[in-house]
Amino acid sequence: MHLIDVTNSYKDLVHSQLNSTNVNYVKVYSLGNTSVIYTESNDAIGIALENHDRRIRKEEAEFVIKRLIKEQDPSYVVTFDKSQHLIEIHIDK
């Protein structure tokens, strides 16, 4: 699995997040057919994984957490929709 930084292809999304929320850092990655949106504010880190074609696998979520979170054994909350096409990971700082 490879995370590819595709932030430059999502300028409108990044601009919207920075202007309408309290986040101060936004990155967008591609993990094959899964899009990964990483946001960071002074209080928390948020990671959203989205795949319109299939369910997101547990291994994908674990891979993203290991690659994007520098903290050893972070404490996080995972929320997903019923179809598991969208997963949100929330980490308090």
C-alpha positions in Angstrom: 0.0 0.0 0.0 1.2 3.5 -0.8 -0.1 6.9 0.3 0.2 9.4 -2.6 -0.1 13.1 -1.8 -2.7 14.5 -4.1 -3.4 17.7 -2.2 -2.8 19.9 -5.3 -5.6 18.3 -7.1 -8.1 19.3 -4.4 -7.4 23.0 -4.0 -11.1 23.9 -3.5 -11.6 21.3 -0.8 -8.4 22.5 1.1 -9.4 26.1 0.7 -12.9 25.4 2.0 -11.7 23.4 5.0 -9.2 26.1 6.0 -11.8 29.0 5.6 -14.9 27.3 7.2 -13.5 25.3 10.0 -10.9 25.7 12.8 -8.3 23.4 11.1 -5.0 24.9 10.2 -3.5 22.0 8.1 -5.1 19.9 5.4 -3.6 17.2 3.2 -5.3 14.8 0.8 -3.9 11.4 -0.1 -4.8 8.6 -2.4 -4.6 5.0 -1.3 -5.7 3.4 -4.5 -9.4 3.9 -4.9 -9.6 5.2 -1.3 -9.3 8.9 -0.7 -7.8 10.0 2.6 -8.3 13.5 4.0 -6.0 14.5 6.9 -6.9 17.6 8.9 -5.2 19.0 12.0 -6.2 21.8 14.4 -4.8 23.0 17.7 -7.0 20.5 19.5 -7.3 17.4 17.4 -6.4 15.4 14.3 -9.0 14.1 12.0 -8.6 11.5 9.2 -11.4 10.6 6.8 -11.2 7.6 4.5 -13.7 7.4 1.6 -14.2 4.8 -1.1 -17.3 4.9 -3.3 -16.7 1.5 -4.9 -16.3 -0.9 -1.9 -16.0 -1.1 1.9 -12.9 0.2 3.5 -10.8 -2.6 4.9 -9.5 -2.6 8.5 -5.9 -3.0 7.1 -6.3 0.2 5.2 -7.4 2.2 8.2 -4.6 0.7 10.3 -2.0 1.5 7.6 -3.2 5.1 7.4 -3.0 5.5 11.2 0.5 4.1 11.3 1.7 6.3 8.4 0.1 9.6 9.4 0.2 9.6 13.2 3.6 10.0 14.7 2.6 9.1 18.3 3.3 5.6 19.5 0.0 3.8 20.3 -2.3 6.8 19.8 -5.7 6.8 21.4 -8.4 7.4 18.8 -12.1 7.1 18.1 -13.3 5.5 14.8 -16.7 6.3 13.4 -18.0 4.7 10.2 -21.2 4.7 8.2 -23.3 1.6 7.9 -21.9 0.6 4.5 -18.3 1.2 5.7 -17.6 3.4 2.6 -16.7 6.3 4.9 -14.5 6.0 8.0 -13.6 8.9 10.3 -10.7 8.7 12.8 -10.6 11.4 15.5 -7.5 11.9 17.7 -7.4 14.4 20.6 -4.1 16.2 21.1 
